[in-house]
Amino acid sequence: MRWLSFYPGEHIYSGLIRYRMRMGQGVMSDKRFFAHNHLPYQWFRSQVPLNHLMRETLDSIAPESDEQFTLRLNHTPFAPWLLSLPDGMAPQELKEAKHRPNTEENPFQVDRRWKYCPSCTQAQKAKWGVSYWRVAHQLPGALVCDEHGSPLHSHDALRYLNFTLPDKWESTSTPVPMMDAWQVSW
């Protein structure tokens, strides 16, 4: 599989979606796309950087573990998982959910939908010609864009991503609800 390069801060699944579009594989069914590219058929979940699909995707892009670690660190919401490593465990060893039982698949008490910033989407389209999903917007608890300070937007259908990019949701999404003012500064 020949991969496209990733945009700054782009989520790895966003790159996979752009790859499908660019390679003309959008006419394939989802299951056929995954089979054709030797990837396990799974939903794209924004905040699970250690599942089977992520591991297989990284294996396809970069065979070396150092490259995989760099991709996981820069293009997935992996950084929070590093904060709770057991003593003596190297970050490169954290590759699968089995190292972190019950954390990958259990729901957090945060919004787990795919989120985007409308201002970022417009800036991306102006600069790159395409919008993409940013990793920073997918971090657990992220409600506000770190660059523009505006509320992130989402849609109920974005619990699992279905090969779409953020600009498709501009007319139907709504801002992620915030309960208190402290959530903006946090």
Phi and psi in degrees as a GROMACS rama.xvg file:
@    title "Ramachandran Plot"
@    xaxis  label "Phi"
@    yaxis  label "Psi"
@TYPE xy
-96.4286  120.057  ARG-2
-96.2927  152.381  TRP-3
-79.5822  158.008  LEU-4
-76.6027  156.288  SER-5
-91.5711  145.985  PHE-6
-78.9715  161.994  TYR-7
-57.8156  123.897  PRO-8
72.8246  11.303  GLY-9
-75.0166  138.445  GLU-10
-69.7302  142.569  HIS-11
-59.7735  -34.1809  ILE-12
-70.3952  -29.1094  TYR-13
-63.35  -41.1012  SER-14
-62.5181  -37.5366  GLY-15
-66.0232  -37.6705  LEU-16
-66.1038  -45.5949  ILE-17
-62.951  -38.2363  ARG-18
-58.7313  -45.8435  TYR-19
-61.0109  -42.8188  ARG-20
-67.0031  -47.3906  MET-21
-65.5837  -35.2033  ARG-22
-86.4869  3.92837  MET-23
71.3608  23.5137  GLY-24
-94.3019  10.5453  GLN-25
-68.1908  -19.3824  GLY-26
-80.0042  -15.8296  VAL-27
-73.7178  150.967  MET-28
-66.3776  161.328  SER-29
-59.0468  -46.1907  ASP-30
-61.5695  -40.2325  LYS-31
-66.5205  -39.2392  ARG-32
-59.1041  -48.5999  PHE-33
-62.4365  -44.8184  PHE-34
-63.2395  -43.3029  ALA-35
-60.7318  -35.0725  HIS-36
-98.3542  11.7444  ASN-37
57.1446  44.6022  HIS-38
-120.482  147.816  LEU-39
-69.2505  140.203  PRO-40
-78.033  109.976  TYR-41
-146.66  159.812  GLN-42
-70.5658  149.654  TRP-43
-84.3629  104.694  PHE-44
-103.584  133.761  ARG-45
-68.8563  -33.0441  SER-46
-114.638  27.5934  GLN-47
-124.302  82.2039  VAL-48
-80.0026  1.81437  PRO-49
-118.532  13.8379  LEU-50
-82.2724  176.533  ASN-51
-62.6164  -41.6312  HIS-52
-61.3234  -42.5983  LEU-53
-63.1788  -44.504  MET-54
-61.1617  -45.0596  ARG-55
-67.2883  -37.6158  GLU-56
-63.3682  -44.8267  THR-57
-64.3925  -37.8587  LEU-58
-61.894  -34.9918  ASP-59
-72.2246  -36.1358  SER-60
-80.6605  -47.5461  ILE-61
-139.166  114.358  ALA-62
-73.4653  -25.1592  PRO-63
-81.9928  138.077  GLU-64
-64.9749  -33.6898  SER-65
-65.5245  -40.4565  ASP-66
-64.9352  -41.4027  GLU-67
-62.8217  -41.7141  GLN-68
-62.6862  -42.5284  PHE-69
-63.0279  -44.822  THR-70
-62.3256  -43.9934  LEU-71
-63.0742  -40.1776  ARG-72
-69.3621  -39.923  LEU-73
-92.7765  -18.503  ASN-74
-129.092  18.2103  HIS-75
-143.014  164.048  THR-76
-80.984  52.3868  PRO-77
-80.2169  -30.5279  PHE-78
-52.6436  -42.4957  ALA-79
-61.0677  -29.1187  PRO-80
-67.453  -28.4515  TRP-81
-66.047  -25.2766  LEU-82
-68.313  -19.3022  LEU-83
-119.157  30.6572  SER-84
-67.2914  140.97  LEU-85
-63.5703  151.263  PRO-86
-56.8969  136.273  ASP-87
84.0721  -0.0512953  GLY-88
-95.0021  127.339  MET-89
-75.7259  142.444  ALA-90
-55.38  -34.4621  PRO-91
-64.4228  -20.684  GLN-92
-75.5318  -18.437  GLU-93
-83.8383  86.2814  LEU-94
-119.135  -20.8896  LYS-95
-136.808  159.911  GLU-96
-64.4063  -21.5082  ALA-97
-64.6366  -21.2696  LYS-98
-74.947  -20.1761  HIS-99
-128.655  71.4739  ARG-100
-57.6462  140.157  PRO-101
69.2802  3.71211  ASN-102
-96.8855  -30.9838  THR-103
-69.9785  -46.5187  GLU-104
-96.4798  -17.4803  GLU-105
-74.165  139.713  ASN-106
-71.443  134.022  PRO-107
-80.378  161.051  PHE-108
-87.0542  47.6242  GLN-109
-135.098  165.292  VAL-110
-68.0492  119.072  ASP-111
-101.574  8.09277  ARG-112
-74.6527  159.703  ARG-113
-69.6115  134.957  TRP-114
-127.195  155.788  LYS-115
-150.103  162.085  TYR-116
-106.001  123.224  CYS-117
-58.2215  -35.2019  PRO-118
-66.6398  -41.4729  SER-119
-62.63  -41.4224  CYS-120
-59.9768  -45.9801  THR-121
-64.6478  -41.6853  GLN-122
-64.9638  -39.6481  ALA-123
-64.0838  -44.3528  GLN-124
-64.1817  -37.6888  LYS-125
-68.3989  -38.8385  ALA-126
-85.3165  -44.3369  LYS-127
-108.222  -14.8958  TRP-128
86.7095  0.173498  GLY-129
-152.418  148.754  VAL-130
-92.0295  162.698  SER-131
-151.121  163.633  TYR-132
-84.1233  123.639  TRP-133
-88.9953  141.067  ARG-134
-61.7534  -43.5021  VAL-135
-58.6807  -29.289  ALA-136
-77.668  -16.1313  HIS-137
-97.4076  -4.06653  GLN-138
-59.2815  142.04  LEU-139
-55.8945  126.159  PRO-140
88.9464  -5.15676  GLY-141
-67.6259  125.377  ALA-142
-124.002  -20.5838  LEU-143
-128.501  142.201  VAL-144
-65.9637  128.823  CYS-145
-69.7179  -20.6468  ASP-146
-92.7964  -42.1333  GLU-147
-104.545  -14.366  HIS-148
72.2252  11.0889  GLY-149
-97.124  154.737  SER-150
-61.8403  141.475  PRO-151
-73.8818  152.87  LEU-152
-111.116  153.962  HIS-153
-157.579  -177.227  SER-154
-147.817  150.082  HIS-155
-58.4061  -31.6006  ASP-156
-71.7119  -8.22701  ALA-157
-91.3773  18.7548  LEU-158
-62.7988  -40.0272  ARG-159
-123.997  134.026  TYR-160
-84.109  132.934  LEU-161
-116.194  68.6462  ASN-162
48.984  46.567  PHE-163
-127.514  157.229  THR-164
-108.563  163.927  LEU-165
-55.7751  -36.0259  PRO-166
-62.9968  -20.8105  ASP-167
-66.7258  -24.254  LYS-168
-99.0296  0.632367  TRP-169
-57.6597  -37.7614  GLU-170
-85.5308  -15.2991  SER-171
-115.83  -10.7764  THR-172
-83.1072  165.043  SER-173
-133.232  158.481  THR-174
-61.9289  145.238  PRO-175
-66.4529  129.616  VAL-176
-67.5769  139.559  PRO-177
-120.832  136.383  MET-178
-86.9936  -38.8276  MET-179
-132.182  155.573  ASP-180
-64.2528  -28.4905  ALA-181
-62.5936  -23.5571  TRP-182
-65.8745  -27.1666  GLN-183
-68.5494  -49.4418  VAL-184
-72.6626  -27.5417  SER-185
